[in-house]
């Protein structure tokens, strides 16, 4: 009978397997980055805010903070933080085109490996033209 320790030894991972895992992780990052950028750039409901309108509201908050009771001051402070973050996001600007190009390069292989369908991509907002460029069709 073979000793238990020999049968229980794990097989070493091959270099090809390690490379495939690294490629999968890189492609997953590219797909995630594009989907997150796509989601964050979606138009919001209502009137579009501009830097000027945000700055005006921040100035008004500063004035209101002076005479606000503690609860109102808490709410205004949170709004101030949210608006400042939104303003910073406007300045940083995501390069959606570059992320889209990366997505187009890897999306088909990623979708095949993960069994992700055309309708799933469309439902979360990926434009049909982008999927076509990526080689993902409705019959995929």
Number of C-alpha atoms within 10 A of each C-alpha: 3 6 7 8 7 8 8 8 8 7 6 6 8 9 9 9 10 11 11 12 12 12 14 16 13 13 19 15 14 22 21 14 17 23 20 13 17 18 13 12 12 9 9 9 6 6 7 8 11 11 14 10 11 16 14 11 15 19 12 13 17 13 11 14 16 9 10 14 10 10 9 13 16 13 13 19 16 12 15 19 13 12 17 15 11 14 17 12 12 12 9 8 10 15 10 16 11 11 19 21 15 18 25 20 16 19 23 22 15 19 17 12 10 9 10 15 16 19 15 11 16 14 9 11 13 18 12 16 10 16 19 14 15 19 16 22 14 12 7 13
